[in-house]
């Protein structure tokens, strides 16, 4: 499980650096169960809903 979670965290960091609207990772670490990361809340809207709204309003995702 740890490797998959670490891969997801790395991917999410890459998306953040490229400007995609994904939650920012605020903490990472290891526990007995494996690697973990904590992401900042982005509110009550799903990223899917935000992307759909953006594209309907402006034609691009912001």
C-alpha positions, 0 to 999 in steps of 0.5 A, spaced: 500 500 500 505 504 501 508 505 494 501 506 491 500 512 496 507 515 495 506 514 487 499 518 488 502 523 492 508 524 487 503 525 482 499 530 485 505 534 487 506 534 479 499 536 478 500 542 483 506 544 480 503 544 473 498 549 475 492 544 476 487 545 481 488 539 486 489 539 493 495 541 496 499 536 500 501 539 507 504 533 510 507 526 509 510 521 513 510 513 514 506 509 519 506 502 521 501 501 515 505 505 510 506 511 507 501 517 508 499 524 506 494 529 508 491 534 503 488 541 504 481 541 504 478 544 497 471 546 500 465 542 499 465 542 491 468 536 488 474 537 483 470 534 477 464 540 479 469 545 479 472 543 472 465 542 469 463 549 471 470 552 469 469 549 462 462 552 461 464 559 463 471 560 460 472 554 456 478 552 460 479 549 467 482 554 472 
